[in-house]
Each structure stands twice: as structure tokens, then as C-alpha cells.
């Protein structure tokens, strides 16, 4: 069973999570990868109106999933949802004052951990690894309805 790729991916994810907890202790708030992607997108598009539908399309995740993530982010004071001026049925997603600090702090941590886990791995090996992950993603996307 140890040779099954899915188990190896899950084991790697568990080890990375342990490493994060070991580095920080059990922090009050560790943004999930999806939350970090949303924060990054909102930071880069601060001057534009961003809606849940935009995030669904950009992140390629379902409406219910995005809704749940946004609820958690709102509860954790990362974002606010504000009724749109032109269409009262939809809400704009706006960064909260804490969001940039949360993003920057955790982005630094992600970069540190990435350096640590890629130690002794050549650029060529990393390139191959990333290409393989991209191909796996495409294979899955082809089969999701």
C-alpha cells in the first residue's frame, strides 16, 4: 500500500501540517491554502469589485465550497461581505484590516517551509515534479463533471 500515490500525497500533506504547527505552536489562525489564494486575489484586485462568482471561476471550486470558505473568513475577520451598490442581491467581498497582515505573515511562513522541503532538490527535479502535479490536475479536471 505504501506505493500508492494518493497515500504519499496525503502523508506529505500531514508532515507539512505538523511542520507548520511545530514552527508556530498551535496558532489561533492558520489560513487554509484556499483562504490564502482568496486573500492574494483580493489584495491584487483591491481596486475592483470582487464577488463570490469571481472566486468560484478563478479557483475552480463549487459555489457551496466558496460560500463555506467565505463564511469562515468573515468569522475570522479576514473579509467583509458588503451589499453591492448596483445590485442589492449580491455582495462584494472586501478585505478586512487584518487580512493583509495575516496574508503577509503566512506567506513568509509558506516561503520558509517551501525552502525547507525543497532543500537538496534540484531545479530540474522541481520542474519535473511541478509538471507532474499539473498533469495530475488536468487529468482530474477532465473527469469532473
N, C-alpha and C positions, 0 to 999 in steps of 0.2 A: 504493500500500500504506500510505502514511503516515496515511490517514484511517480505517483500521480501528481500532475502539475497543479491542480486546484489545491491540494493539501499543502504543497510547497508555498504557493502564493499566500494561503491563509496563515501558515506558520511564520512567514516573513512579516506579514502584517501584524501578527501578535508580538513578535520580537520588537518591531518598531514602536508599537504602543508601549511595551514595557520600558523601552529606552526613554521615551518621552516622559513617562511617569517617574522613572529613576532620576532623570535630569531635573525635573521640576517639583518632585514630590507629587502629591495628588492636588493639582491646581483646581481652583474654583471653576475655571472655564477654559477648556481647550476646544477651540473651534474645530469642527469636523472638516475634512477636505472639501466637501460641498459648500460649507459655510465660508471657507477661505476663498473658494472660487467666486462665490457671490460677492463677498467683500471686495475682492480685487476688481471685479467687473463694475461694481458701484463706485469705487474710488476712481477708476479710469473714465467713467461716464457720469461724473457728478453734475456736469452742466446740462445733461439730458434728462428727460423723464424716463424712468425705468419702471416697467410693470412686470407682474408675475409672468405674464405670457412671454415676455422677452427672455426671462431666465429659463423658462421651460425650453425654449428653442435653442438658446445658446448652450445650455448644459446638457441638452438632450435627455431630460428627465421628465417624468409624468407630472401632471398638474397636482395630484394629491401629494406626491413626494415634495414638490417645491413648496406647496402650501404648508406642510408639516415643518419643513426646514425654516421657512419664514416665521412661522409661529414661535418656534424655539428661539430664533434670533431676536425676535421682538421681545420675548420674555426676558432674554439675557441682555437687553439694552444695546443691541448692535444696530438695529434698524428701527424705523418707524414706517407705518403704512398710513399714507395721507390721501384723503379723497381728492381725486383729480378735479381741477378747476372746470374742465370742459365736459367731462362725463362722470356724473356722480355715482355711476355703477362700478367704476374701477378705482383702484388705489395705486398711487405712486409709491415706490419703495425708496426710502431716503435713509442715508447713513445717519446714525446717531453720533453724538460727540465722542463716545467711547470707541467707536468702530475702527477708526484709523489706528489708534494706539494698539488695540487688540490685534489688528492685522499686522502691523509692523513688528510687534513683539514676537508673534508666532511665525511670521515669515523668516525672521532671523533664526529662530529655532529650527525651522524646516531646513534652511540652508546649512546650518551646522550639522544636523543629523544626516543630511544628504552627503555632505563631505565625509562624514564618519563611515557611512555604509558603502560609499564608493571607493574607499581607501584601497589601494593595491589593485584597482580595476582600471585597465587601460581605456583610453578614449574610444578605441576601436571596439572593445568589448561592450562598452556602454552604448555605443551606436547600434551594435547588433541587438543588444537587449531591448533598446527603445523601439527598434524596427519590429522586433518580435511582438512586443506588447501592442504596438499599433496594429499589426496584422491580426492579433487575437481580438482586439476591439472591433475591427472591421468584420471578422468572421461572426462575432456575436451580433453586431448590428444588422447583418444580413438576415439573421434568423429571428429577430424580434419583430413581432407584428404590432 
